[in-house]
Amino acid sequence: MLKERPVPLQLGNAAPRAKVDTSYTWLAMYFFLNLSLTIYNKAILSTFHFSFPWTLTGIHTLCSGLGALAMARLGYFTPATLGERENMVMLMFSFLYTLNIAI
């Protein structure tokens, strides 16, 4: 028997609001979450005297990836198909994130 996919949350019958340029929103969220994760990592590393920052980052990345995969498989979102430009932007953000961990 097929399971029904979850329905995205909808609040009443209100008309959708005008879209804001979400690229700035996502960029701001990226920097805020990146800063939060960096501070959290530093707290973990200093509190527990864990001297393997790359391992800690790998654990965070693995858990995030598994969580995103589970949410996609359960139908909560559909991963976007990225073009060449988007893949390059993703690669640059990944490099920036890795550089942040290294420093």
N, C-alpha and C positions, 0 to 999 in steps of 0.2 A: 504494500500500500504506500502511495506517495505521501510524503509529509508536506503540509502547506508551508510556504515560505513566510517568514514574519513580514508583517505590513509595516512600512515606515510610519513613524508617529506623525499624525496629522491633527492639528488643533482646529476643530470646527470646520465650517464651510467658508472661512475667510479667504478672500482672494490672495494669491501669492504676492508678497511684497516685491518692489523693484529690486533687482539684483545690485549689490554693491560690487565693486571690483574686488573679487576674492583673491587675486594674486597677492595683494598687499596684506590681506588678512592671513593667508597661509604663510607668507614670509614672516610676519610678526609672530605667529604661533610657533613657527619653526625655531626662531631665535629664542623665544621665551622658554619653550620646552627644552631646547638644547642647553640653555643656561641652567635651568632647573635640574636637568640630569647631570650636568657637570658638577654642580654644587652637591647634589646627592651622592655622586660617586666619590667626591673628595671627603665627604662626611663618612662614608662607609670605609674608605681606604684608611682614614686616620683613626676612626673609632675602633675598628677591629684589627688594625695594623696589618691589613691585607695589602701586600706589596705587588699585586699583579693587575695593574689597571687594564691591560688589554684583555685579560681573562674576564674581568668584571664587565667590560663593554661587550665582549662576546656573549656572555650570559644574558645581558639585557637585550641584545640584538636577537638572539635565539628565541627568547620568550616573547618578544614583540612580534617576530615573524610567525611563530606558531599561533599566537593569538589572532593575528590578522588573517592567517590561513583558515583558522576555525570559523571566524566571523564571515569570511567570504563563502566558505562551504555551506554554512548555515543560512546563507541568503541575505544577510544583513546589508551587504553592499556588493556591487559588481566591480571588480578591479578594472581600471581604465586601460585601454590599449594605448601605449605611448608611441609617439612618432620619434624620428631621429633627434629633433630639437629637444623634446621632453626628456629623452634618454640622456642627452648630454647635460641638461640641467640637473637631472637626478644624479649623474656621475659627479658633477661639480659639488653638489651639496654633500654627497657621500665623502668626497675628498676633504671638504671643509670640516665635516664632522670628525673624520679620522685625524686630521691635523690638530683639531681641538683636543682630542684625547691624548695625542702624542705630546703636545705642549703642556 
